[in-house]
Amino acid sequence: MSRIRFNALQETLRRSPIKVVQNEKRSALFGRNVFNKYAMQQYLTRAAYESVMNAIDHGTKIDRKIADQVAVSMKDWAMSKGATHYTHWFQPLTGATAEKHDAFFESINGSLAMEKFDGEQLVQQEPDASSFPNGGIRNMFEARGYTAWDPTSPAFIYETTLCIPTIFVAYTGEALDNKTPLLRALQAIDTHATAVCKYFDKNANKVSATLGWEQEFFLIDEALVLARQDIQFTGRTLLGHSPAKGQQLDDHYFGTIPARAMSFMQDLEQECMLLGIPVKTRHNEVAPNQFEIAPIYEEANLAVDHNSLIMDVMQKISRRHHFKVLLHEKPFAGINGSGKHNNWSLSTGNGTNLLSPGKTPMKNLQFLTFFINTIKAVYQYEEILRASIASASNEYRLGANEAPPAIISVFIGSQLSAVLDELENVTKGKLSPQEKTDLKLNIIGKIPEILLDNTDRNRTSPFAFTGNKFEFRAVGSLANCAIPMTVLNTIVAKQLKEFKVEVDALIEEKDLKKDEAVFNILREYIKDSKAIRFDGDSYGEAWEKEAKKRGLTNYKTTPEALKVKVSEKTISLFEEMEVMSKVELEARYEIDLESYAKKVQIEGRVLADIARNQVVPTAIIYQNTLLENTKNLKEIFGDEYKNIAKEQIELVMLISKHITKINALVVKLEAEKVKANKHLGFKLAEQYSNKIKPFFVDIRYHCDQLETLVDDNLWPLAKYRELLFTN
């Protein structure tokens, strides 16, 4: 087995960067393979173009005749670029994307053929989707799901396939994907944020959620990955001793990008430009061989599609460069894990950022309204927000000292905290002219100046305000952004809905002026949500104790965090906002629990296999070498060999101790798995979390100790120093 490791190292060291030809400007490449507004203007009739734009901007339905026109034009455009197939591209509840390719091909009387793609094929399909998780929504005789065109996210060509973004629903109408609830949540935020916007701009007619994601990942040579069964099957290392040098010198962060990684990024960015993904930033992250890419922010639905797409494209591009992209949140112990920061804001139809102050007191009051309502929403629904980022892989990252904790809190900085403290003292009821003037000039009037100096000094907060947006940092690198974005937009929409009801009541019943009513409600919200605001280091025992005093939840495991998904509060929220039904929520809860248990189960199987079939046999081989050496010393030196071979004997005994421990722990692990598998649902996930996972730590410890004791030439697994520092 050690031959595989050393052959992999030799192969890795022989690699050189693959030259990426970049003959055109990015602006010339951008969106070339996207059926965007420019392409539609080129290929569609005016009536068809206006119909599609109305569907995008106002949610109107597209007539069947128009759909036929769009389909033919889309086919002609795609075939002009070399496309031969089309697919409805959707996001089932697996967390990945899905596609079934059909050719632009139709036979005629068995002897002739033509390229065909009509409105029916564009608008809806019935893929045989019975094997996708459905959480009990569908019976076997209703196994088919339906994909339906989402015109708000443009079709695109990847390789030779026209990809049409779609939703995925059951025969009975329930959502079987991550996109459908997101679209409903975005509709909710549009409705209720627009209603609040009218306090400040009577002409406001649309509000869109925007998202800018930051994708962190590791790049490991594919040959080294093949020498690691654990990475192949689980996406992370289940064992491996820490190298002498890790990230402690901070010399990788923002350093010179290694040549092969740069070549990969150039290739990836070129593909992104063609696909209309506005990637702008790239850099080394904190851990060795860890990197980040980030785009310009976009409308949230499109941004989610682009992130799902780029995770697919990264894997395909990486193969050309003989890399494996690791998106797992914690692929290596002892160094930073990977997140996917979700930078979220709200924007009006004319492009005004509602989380950015303006040049007038009224614009600043608008900013404060959306700023404070967001904080209140996070406070009211922090458990649901925590559940939205809970997964088997993110569980290894949340709570570590380098990452956000499992406790949700909001960081806004000392300057804005001072502003909110001032607003707490606003007089209840009607305001005097002097108080109004003081508020406008000395508090809300100075917000733009304050924000110029409001640097984000806390890099561990899970939910932080960073100048003109909120950054949800606790989202895992492997996650589908749709899930946390659905929750965040839903809870803020709900909060804005309540805010308008309360403000209108003060205006109508207490005869307060609009700005007085707004100030009065905001004052109470500031007081109510103070517990969620935390400007210190967001991890450690001290914060856990403080959070408990404040009444904040601290769900350390995924199963306990997921329970919130089917609480009465959660079901009431999502049903009221018409985002998800009780059936849809319960289905997702069941799927999440099953996914958690299966992933931990796979890790347990892989770890037991490696420990028994690679680590222990290798240790025995080395132990036999030591014993042979001891035997030879005895033959030469007689009774004196006990002193001469003392270290060898002690090493044999130490190796034996670790071998015995590993074998005993694996036996216990297998026995606990048998017990756990007698359960279902939450109990099964809980058993794997509480009874199975602890064995991983103990087995790993003894395996890692053997790695330090056994001859390096015998060790079969690529070591951390090779995985992290060979590029």
C-alpha positions in Angstrom: 0.0 0.0 0.0 2.9 2.4 0.7 3.8 2.1 -3.0 0.5 3.9 -3.9 1.4 6.8 -1.6 4.9 7.2 -2.9 3.8 6.8 -6.5 1.2 9.5 -5.9 3.8 11.8 -4.5 6.1 11.3 -7.5 3.2 11.9 -9.9 2.2 15.1 -8.0 5.8 16.4 -8.0 6.0 15.9 -11.8 3.0 18.1 -12.5 3.4 21.5 -14.0 0.7 24.2 -14.5 -1.5 23.7 -17.5 -1.4 26.8 -19.7 -4.8 28.6 -20.0 -5.1 30.7 -23.1 -6.8 34.1 -22.4 -7.1 35.9 -25.7 -10.2 38.0 -24.9 -11.2 40.5 -22.3 -13.5 39.2 -19.6 -16.1 41.8 -20.6 -16.2 40.2 -24.1 -16.6 36.7 -22.7 -19.2 37.6 -20.0 -22.6 35.9 -20.6 -21.7 34.6 -24.0 -23.2 31.2 -23.2 -26.3 32.6 -21.4 -29.7 33.2 -23.0 -29.8 36.6 -21.3 -31.5 39.9 -22.2 -29.1 40.6 -25.0 -29.5 37.1 -26.6 -33.3 37.3 -26.2 -33.4 40.6 -28.0 -31.4 39.1 -30.8 -33.6 35.9 -31.2 -37.1 36.7 -29.8 -39.9 38.8 -31.3 -40.8 41.9 -29.4 -44.0 40.3 -28.1 -42.1 37.2 -26.9 -39.3 39.3 -25.3 -41.8 41.6 -23.5 -43.7 38.5 -22.2 -40.6 36.9 -20.8 -39.5 40.2 -19.2 -42.9 40.6 -17.6 -42.6 37.1 -16.2 -39.2 38.0 -14.8 -40.1 41.4 -13.4 -43.8 40.9 -12.4 -44.3 37.1 -12.2 -46.9 37.0 -15.0 -47.6 33.8 -16.8 -46.2 33.1 -20.3 -48.8 32.2 -22.9 -48.3 28.8 -24.6 -47.9 30.3 -28.1 -45.2 32.6 -26.7 -43.6 29.7 -24.9 -43.3 27.9 -28.3 -41.7 31.0 -29.8 -39.2 31.2 -26.9 -38.4 27.5 -27.2 -37.7 27.7 -30.9 -35.5 30.8 -30.5 -33.7 29.3 -27.5 -33.0 26.1 -29.6 -31.7 28.1 -32.5 -29.4 30.2 -30.3 -28.1 27.1 -28.4 -27.5 25.1 -31.6 -25.6 28.1 -33.1 -23.2 27.6 -30.2 -22.8 23.9 -30.7 -25.4 22.6 -28.3 -26.9 19.2 -29.2 -28.9 18.4 -26.1 -31.1 20.2 -23.5 -31.9 19.5 -19.9 -34.1 20.8 -17.1 -31.5 21.7 -14.5 -32.9 21.6 -11.0 -31.9 21.3 -7.3 -33.4 18.3 -5.6 -33.2 17.8 -1.8 -29.9 16.0 -2.1 -28.1 19.3 -1.8 -26.6 18.8 -5.3 -27.9 19.6 -8.8 -29.7 17.2 -11.2 -30.1 16.9 -14.9 -31.4 14.5 -17.6 -30.2 15.2 -21.1 -32.4 14.9 -24.2 -31.3 15.5 -27.8 -32.7 18.2 -30.1 -33.8 15.2 -32.2 -37.1 13.8 -33.5 -37.5 11.1 -36.1 -40.0 11.4 -38.9 -41.6 8.2 -40.2 -38.6 6.3 -39.2 -36.5 7.5 -42.2 -36.1 11.3 -41.7 -35.2 13.3 -38.7 -35.3 16.9 -37.5 -34.1 19.1 -34.6 -37.1 19.8 -32.3 -37.7 21.7 -29.1 -41.1 23.3 -28.4 -42.8 25.2 -25.6 -44.1 22.0 -23.9 -40.5 20.7 -23.6 -39.3 24.1 -22.4 -42.0 24.7 -19.8 -42.5 21.3 -18.2 -41.0 17.8 -18.0 -41.6 14.6 -16.0 -38.3 13.1 -15.2 -38.3 9.6 -13.6 -37.3 11.1 -10.3 -38.5 8.4 -7.9 -35.0 7.9 -6.4 -34.7 11.5 -5.2 -35.4 12.0 -1.5 -39.0 13.1 -0.9 -39.5 12.7 2.8 -42.7 10.8 2.4 -44.4 13.4 0.1 -44.9 10.9 -2.8 -46.1 7.3 -2.8 -44.4 5.0 -5.3 -47.4 5.1 -7.6 -47.0 8.9 -7.7 -43.2 8.7 -8.0 -42.8 11.1 -10.9 -41.9 14.7 -10.2 -42.4 17.6 -12.5 -39.8 20.2 -13.5 -41.1 23.6 -14.5 -39.2 26.4 -16.2 -38.0 29.3 -14.0 -37.7 32.3 -16.4 -36.2 34.5 -13.7 -33.0 32.5 -14.0 -31.6 32.5 -17.6 -30.9 29.3 -19.5 -27.2 28.6 -20.2 -25.0 26.3 -22.3 -22.5 24.1 -20.5 -20.3 22.0 -22.8 -22.9 20.9 -25.5 -26.0 21.0 -23.4 -28.7 23.8 -23.0 -29.4 23.9 -19.3 -32.8 25.4 -18.3 -33.1 26.3 -14.6 -36.4 24.8 -13.2 -38.3 24.1 -10.1 -39.1 20.5 -9.1 -42.5 19.6 -7.6 -44.5 16.5 -6.8 -47.6 15.3 -8.5 -49.6 16.9 -5.7 -47.9 20.2 -5.9 -45.4 20.1 -3.0 -41.9 21.4 -3.5 -39.3 18.7 -3.9 -36.4 21.0 -4.4 -34.6 24.0 -2.8 -35.5 26.5 -5.5 -39.3 26.5 -5.1 -39.3 27.6 -1.4 -36.7 30.2 -2.2 -38.8 31.8 -4.9 -41.8 31.9 -2.5 -39.6 33.5 0.2 -38.3 36.1 -2.3 -41.9 36.9 -3.2 -42.7 37.4 0.5 -39.8 39.7 1.0 -40.8 41.7 -2.1 -44.4 42.1 -0.9 -43.7 43.1 2.7 -40.5 45.1 2.2 -42.1 47.1 -0.6 -45.1 47.9 1.7 -42.6 49.3 4.3 -40.6 51.1 1.6 -43.8 53.1 0.8 -43.4 54.9 4.2 -40.3 56.6 2.7 -41.0 56.5 -1.1 -44.6 56.3 -2.3 -43.4 55.2 -5.7 -41.6 52.1 -4.4 -43.0 49.1 -6.3 -40.4 46.3 -5.9 -37.8 45.1 -3.5 -35.3 42.3 -4.3 -33.1 40.3 -2.0 -29.5 40.3 -3.1 -26.7 37.8 -2.4 -23.0 37.8 -2.7 -21.5 34.4 -1.7 -17.8 33.7 -0.9 -16.9 30.2 -1.7 -14.0 28.6 0.2 -12.4 25.3 -0.8 -9.3 23.2 -0.7 -7.3 22.1 -3.8 -5.6 18.7 -3.4 -3.8 16.8 -6.1 -6.0 14.0 -7.4 -3.2 11.4 -7.1 -2.8 12.1 -3.4 -6.6 11.9 -3.0 -6.5 8.4 -4.6 -4.1 7.4 -1.8 -6.8 8.5 0.8 -9.8 6.3 0.9 -11.4 8.6 3.5 -11.3 11.7 1.2 -12.7 9.7 -1.7 -15.7 8.5 0.2 -16.4 11.2 2.8 -14.8 14.4 1.5 -12.6 14.7 4.6 -9.7 13.0 6.3 -10.9 10.7 9.1 -7.3 10.3 10.5 -3.9 11.9 10.0 -1.4 13.4 12.4 -0.9 17.2 12.3 2.2 18.3 10.4 5.0 20.2 12.3 4.0 23.3 10.3 0.3 24.1 9.7 -1.2 27.5 9.4 0.4 29.0 12.6 2.7 31.4 10.6 -0.3 32.9 8.7 2.0 32.8 5.6 -0.5 31.3 3.2 -3.3 33.8 3.8 -3.4 36.4 1.0 0.0 35.1 -0.2 1.1 34.4 -3.7 -1.3 31.9 -5.3 0.7 28.7 -6.3 1.2 28.3 -10.0 -1.0 25.3 -10.5 -3.8 26.7 -8.4 -3.6 30.0 -10.4 -3.9 28.1 -13.6 -7.0 26.3 -12.3 -8.5 29.6 -11.2 -7.9 31.2 -14.5 -9.6 28.3 -16.3 -12.5 28.4 -13.8 -12.9 32.1 -14.1 -12.9 31.9 -17.9 -15.7 29.3 -17.8 -17.6 31.5 -15.2 -17.4 34.5 -17.6 -19.0 32.4 -20.4 -21.7 31.3 -18.0 -22.4 34.8 -16.7 -21.2 34.1 -13.2 -19.6 37.5 -12.2 -16.6 36.1 -10.3 -14.4 39.0 -9.3 -12.2 38.0 -6.3 -9.7 35.2 -5.7 -7.1 34.7 -3.0 -5.4 32.2 -0.7 -7.3 31.5 2.5 -5.8 30.8 6.0 -5.1 27.1 5.8 -2.5 25.7 3.4 -3.9 24.7 0.0 -7.2 26.6 0.9 -8.6 29.2 -1.4 -11.6 31.5 -2.0 -13.4 32.9 -4.9 -16.3 35.4 -4.8 -18.5 37.2 -7.3 -20.2 40.6 -7.5 -23.5 40.4 -5.7 -26.6 39.5 -7.7 -30.4 39.0 -7.2 -30.6 36.1 -4.7 -32.3 33.5 -6.9 -29.7 34.0 -9.7 -26.9 34.1 -7.1 -28.0 30.7 -5.6 -28.2 29.2 -9.1 -24.7 30.5 -9.9 -23.3 29.1 -6.7 -24.8 25.7 -7.3 -23.5 25.8 -10.9 -20.0 26.8 -9.9 -19.7 24.0 -7.4 -20.3 21.6 -10.3 -18.0 23.5 -12.7 -15.2 23.6 -10.2 -15.1 19.8 -10.0 -15.1 19.4 -13.8 -12.4 22.1 -14.3 -10.3 20.7 -11.5 -10.0 17.3 -13.3 -8.3 19.1 -16.2 -5.7 20.3 -13.8 -5.3 17.0 -11.9 -6.8 18.5 -8.7 -9.7 17.4 -6.5 -11.8 20.3 -5.0 -12.7 19.6 -1.4 -15.9 21.5 -0.4 -16.3 19.7 2.9 -16.5 22.2 5.8 -13.7 20.5 7.8 -11.5 18.2 5.6 -8.5 18.5 7.9 -8.3 18.5 11.7 -6.3 21.2 13.4 -6.6 23.9 10.6 -9.3 26.2 9.4 -12.4 24.8 7.9 -14.3 26.2 4.9 -17.4 28.3 4.9 -19.6 30.1 2.4 -20.2 33.6 3.7 -23.6 34.8 2.4 -23.6 38.5 2.1 -27.3 39.5 2.1 -29.1 42.8 1.5 -32.3 44.3 0.0 -32.5 46.5 -3.0 -35.3 48.5 -4.5 -36.4 48.4 -8.2 -34.3 51.5 -8.9 -31.1 49.9 -7.3 -31.2 51.6 -3.9 -29.6 49.4 -1.2 -32.0 49.5 1.8 -29.2 48.5 4.2 -27.1 51.5 3.1 -27.8 55.0 4.6 -28.4 57.9 2.2 -27.8 61.6 2.2 -31.0 62.7 3.9 -32.4 61.9 7.4 -35.4 60.2 5.8 -33.1 57.9 3.8 -31.2 57.2 7.0 -34.5 56.4 8.8 -35.3 54.0 6.0 -31.9 52.4 6.6 -32.5 52.1 10.3 -35.9 50.6 9.7 -34.6 47.7 7.7 -31.5 47.4 9.8 -33.3 47.1 13.1 -36.1 44.8 11.7 -33.4 42.4 10.4 -31.8 42.2 13.8 -35.2 41.7 15.4 -36.0 38.9 12.9 -32.8 37.2 13.7 -33.5 37.5 17.4 -37.1 36.1 17.1 -36.0 33.2 14.9 -32.4 32.4 15.7 -33.2 28.8 16.2 -34.6 28.4 12.7 -31.6 30.3 11.3 -29.3 27.9 13.1 -31.3 24.9 11.7 -30.8 26.2 8.2 -27.1 25.7 8.4 -27.1 22.4 10.3 -25.5 19.4 8.5 -23.3 16.5 9.1 -20.3 18.2 7.5 -20.9 21.7 8.9 -21.1 20.2 12.4 -17.4 19.7 12.4 -16.8 23.4 11.7 -19.3 25.2 13.8 -18.0 26.0 17.2 -14.3 25.6 16.4 -12.2 28.5 17.5 -11.5 29.7 13.9 -15.1 29.6 12.8 -18.5 30.9 13.8 -20.1 29.3 16.9 -23.2 27.2 16.9 -24.8 30.1 18.8 -26.4 32.7 16.5 -25.6 36.3 17.4 -25.5 39.6 15.5 -22.4 41.8 15.4 -22.9 45.4 14.4 -19.9 47.2 15.8 -19.5 49.7 18.6 -20.5 52.8 16.6 -23.9 51.4 15.4 -24.4 50.0 18.9 -24.1 53.5 20.3 -26.6 54.7 17.7 -29.1 52.1 18.8 -28.5 52.9 22.5 -29.4 56.5 21.7 -32.6 55.5 20.0 -33.6 53.5 23.0 -34.2 56.8 24.8 -36.7 58.2 22.2 -39.8 59.6 23.9 -42.8 57.3 23.9 -45.6 58.7 21.8 -45.4 62.1 20.1 -42.0 63.8 19.7 -41.2 67.4 20.4 -39.9 69.5 17.6 -36.6 69.8 19.4 -36.3 66.0 19.8 -37.1 65.5 16.2 -34.4 67.9 15.2 -31.9 66.3 17.5 -32.7 62.9 16.2 -32.3 63.9 12.6 -29.1 65.9 13.1 -27.2 64.2 15.8 -28.2 60.6 15.6 -29.5 59.4 12.3 -27.9 62.2 10.4 -24.4 61.1 11.4 -24.9 57.4 10.4 -23.1 57.8 7.0 -20.1 59.2 8.8 -20.2 56.5 11.4 -20.3 53.7 8.8 -17.2 55.1 7.0 -15.3 54.1 10.2 -17.3 51.0 11.0 -14.7 48.4 10.1 -15.7 44.8 10.9 -13.3 43.8 13.7 -14.9 40.5 14.6 -14.2 37.8 12.1 -16.0 35.0 14.1 -19.5 36.4 14.4 -22.0 34.2 12.6 -24.2 37.1 11.5 -22.4 40.4 11.1 -23.3 43.8 9.6 -20.4 44.9 7.3 -21.2 48.4 6.1 -24.1 47.9 3.7 -25.1 44.3 4.1 -25.4 41.5 6.6 -22.9 38.6 6.3 -24.2 35.2 7.3 -20.9 33.5 8.0 -22.1 30.3 9.5 -23.2 28.8 6.2 -21.1 25.8 5.3 -19.0 25.6 2.1 -20.8 22.5 0.9 -24.3 24.0 1.5 -26.9 25.1 -1.1 -27.3 28.8 -0.4 -31.1 28.4 -1.1 -31.7 26.9 2.3 -30.4 29.7 4.5 -31.6 32.3 2.0 -35.1 30.9 2.2 -35.1 31.1 6.0 -33.5 34.6 6.2 -35.8 36.2 3.7 -38.8 34.5 5.2 -38.1 35.7 8.8 -37.3 39.2 7.7 -40.5 39.3 5.6 -42.5 38.2 8.6 -40.9 40.8 10.8 -41.5 43.6 8.2 -45.2 42.5 8.0 -45.5 42.8 11.8 -43.7 46.1 11.7 -46.1 47.7 9.3 -49.1 46.5 11.3 -47.7 48.1 14.4 -46.7 51.4 12.8 -50.1 51.7 11.0 -51.9 51.1 14.4 -50.0 54.0 16.0 -50.7 56.3 13.1 -54.4 55.4 13.0 -55.2 54.8 16.7 -52.7 57.2 18.5 -52.7 59.9 15.8 -48.9 59.8 15.5 -47.1 61.1 12.5 -45.4 58.5 10.3 -41.8 59.2 11.5 -43.0 59.3 15.1 -44.7 56.0 14.8 -41.6 54.5 13.1 -39.3 55.8 15.9 -41.6 54.4 18.6 -41.8 50.9 17.1 -38.0 50.8 16.4 -37.3 51.9 20.0 -39.2 48.8 21.3 -37.5 46.5 18.8 -34.1 47.7 19.9 -35.0 46.9 23.5 -36.6 43.6 22.6 -33.7 42.3 20.5 -30.7 43.5 22.6 -29.8 40.0 23.7 -28.9 38.9 20.1 -26.3 41.7 19.7 -22.8 40.7 20.7 -19.6 42.6 19.9 -17.1 40.4 21.6 -15.3 37.2 20.4 -18.1 34.9 19.5 -16.8 31.6 20.8 -15.5 30.0 24.0 -16.9 29.0 27.3 -17.4 32.6 28.5 -19.6 33.4 25.5 -21.6 30.1 26.0 -22.4 31.1 29.6 -23.3 34.6 28.5 -25.5 33.4 25.7 -27.3 31.1 28.1 -28.0 34.1 30.4 -29.4 35.9 27.4 -31.7 33.1 26.5 -30.0 32.2 23.3 -30.0 28.6 22.1 -26.8 26.6 21.7 -27.5 23.5 19.6 -24.1 21.8 19.3 -25.3 18.8 17.3 -27.1 18.6 14.0 -30.0 16.4 15.2 -31.0 18.7 18.1 -30.7 21.8 15.8 -32.9 20.2 13.1 -35.8 19.6 15.6 -36.7 23.2 15.2 -37.7 22.7 11.6 -40.9 21.0 12.7 -41.8 23.1 15.8 -45.2 24.8 15.9 -43.4 28.2 15.7 -41.6 27.2 12.5 -44.6 25.6 10.8 -46.8 28.6 11.7 -44.2 31.0 10.3 -43.7 29.3 6.9 -47.4 28.6 6.4 -48.4 32.2 7.2 -45.8 33.5 4.8 -46.8 30.9 2.2 -43.3 29.6 1.8 -43.6 26.0 2.9 -46.5 23.9 4.2 -46.3 21.6 7.2 -46.0 18.6 4.8 -43.0 20.2 3.0 -41.3 21.1 6.3 -41.8 17.6 7.8 -40.4 16.1 4.6 -37.3 18.2 4.7 -36.8 17.3 8.4 -37.1 13.6 7.7 -34.6 13.9 4.7 -32.1 15.9 6.8 -32.1 13.4 9.6 -31.7 10.5 7.2 -28.9 12.2 5.4 -27.1 12.9 8.7 -27.3 9.3 9.9 -26.2 8.0 6.5 -23.2 10.3 6.3 -22.0 9.4 9.8 -22.6 5.7 9.0 -20.4 6.0 5.9 -17.7 7.7 7.9 -17.8 4.9 10.5 -17.5 2.2 7.8 -14.6 3.9 6.1 -12.7 4.6 9.3 -13.1 1.0 10.5 -12.0 -0.3 7.1 -8.8 2.0 7.1 -8.0 1.2 10.7 -8.3 -2.6 10.4 -7.1 -3.1 6.8 -4.4 -0.5 6.4 -3.2 1.0 9.7 -3.1 -2.1 11.9 -1.5 -4.4 9.3 1.2 -1.7 8.6 1.9 -1.4 12.3 2.2 -5.1 12.6 4.7 -5.2 9.7 6.8 -2.6 11.4 6.4 -4.4 14.7 7.7 -7.6 13.2 10.7 -5.7 11.8 11.5 -4.5 15.4 11.0 -8.0 16.8 13.4 -9.5 14.1 15.9 -6.8 15.0 15.5 -7.7 18.7 15.9 -11.4 18.0 19.1 -10.7 16.1 20.5 -8.6 18.9 19.8 -11.4 21.3 21.7 -13.9 19.2 24.7 -11.6 19.0 24.8 -10.1 22.5 23.1 -12.7 24.6 21.6 -11.5 27.9 23.0 -8.0 27.2 20.4 -7.5 24.4 17.8 -6.4 27.1 19.7 -3.2 27.6 20.8 -2.8 23.9 17.3 -3.4 22.6 15.4 -1.6 25.4 14.0 1.1 23.0 12.9 -1.5 20.4 11.1 -3.5 23.0 9.4 -0.5 24.5 8.4 0.6 20.9 7.0 -2.9 20.2 4.9 -2.7 23.4 3.6 0.8 22.6 2.6 -0.3 19.1 0.9 -3.3 20.6 -1.1 -1.1 23.0 -2.4 1.1 20.2 -3.2 -1.9 18.0 -5.2 -3.5 20.8 -7.1 -0.2 21.5 -7.9 0.2 17.8 -9.3 -3.3 17.5 -11.3 -3.1 20.6 -12.8 0.3 19.6 -13.7 -0.9 16.2 -15.5 -3.9 17.7 -17.4 -1.6 20.0 -18.2 0.8 17.1 -19.7 -2.0 15.1 -21.8 -3.2 18.0 -23.1 0.4 18.6 -24.0 0.7 14.9 -26.1 -2.5 15.1 -28.0 -1.0 18.1 -28.4 2.4 16.4 -29.8 0.9 13.2 -32.8 -0.5 15.1 -34.1 3.1 15.3 -35.6 5.5 12.8 -35.8 9.2 12.2 -34.6 11.5 15.0 -33.7 8.6 17.3 -31.4 7.1 14.6 -29.7 10.4 13.9 -29.3 11.0 17.7 -27.8 7.6 18.2 -25.2 8.2 15.5 -24.4 11.6 16.9 -24.1 10.6 20.5 -23.1 7.0 20.4 -21.2 6.5 17.1 -19.3 9.7 16.5 -17.3 9.7 19.8 -15.6 6.5 18.6 -14.2 8.4 15.7 -12.1 10.6 18.0 -10.7 7.7 20.0 -9.9 5.5 16.9 -8.3 8.4 15.2 -6.1 9.2 18.2 -4.6 5.7 18.3 -4.2 5.6 14.5 -2.5 9.0 14.5 -0.1 7.9 17.3 0.9 4.9 15.2 1.6 7.2 12.3 4.3 8.9 14.4 5.7 5.5 15.5 5.8 3.5 12.3 8.5 3.7 9.7 7.5 6.5 7.2 8.5 4.2 4.3 5.7 1.8 5.3 2.9 4.2 6.0 0.2 3.7 3.3 -1.8 6.9 3.6 -0.8 10.3 2.1 0.2 12.4 5.2 -1.0 15.8 6.1 2.3 17.4 5.2 1.9 15.9 1.7 -1.8 16.8 1.2 -1.4 20.4 2.4 2.0 21.4 1.1 2.3 19.6 -2.2 0.9 21.8 -5.0 
